[in-house]
Amino acid sequence: MATIVKTLDHLKECAIVESSDFWIRLNGGAKSSKDIKYYEDGSWGVFHSISDSFCEYRNDKDFTEDEDFIIKAIKTNNLIWENYE
């Protein structure tokens, strides 16, 4: 089931689930797939499918500053979470 991610706290809740995917709705109906993980120690991991790259962040501040397009997608209701559990 697809769910719109509404806040950073909501993203944290979704990103601890193992069987899930995230994607950002782009103009023209395209989407950008992401594998976003939030860990118990407060760190983040993001795999960007389009560029085949992985980024790690030590805390929320680093994550929100560098992954600003994910934060923008949350604010514009364009970050979608799909849970397969």
PyMOL commands that set and color helices and strands:
alter all, ss='L'
color gray80, all
select helices_A, chain A and resi 8-15+27-29+60-66+68-75
alter helices_A, ss='H'
color red, helices_A
select strands_A, chain A and resi 2-4+20-25+31-38+44-48+53-57+79-83
alter strands_A, ss='S'
color yellow, strands_A
deselect
rebuild
show_as cartoon
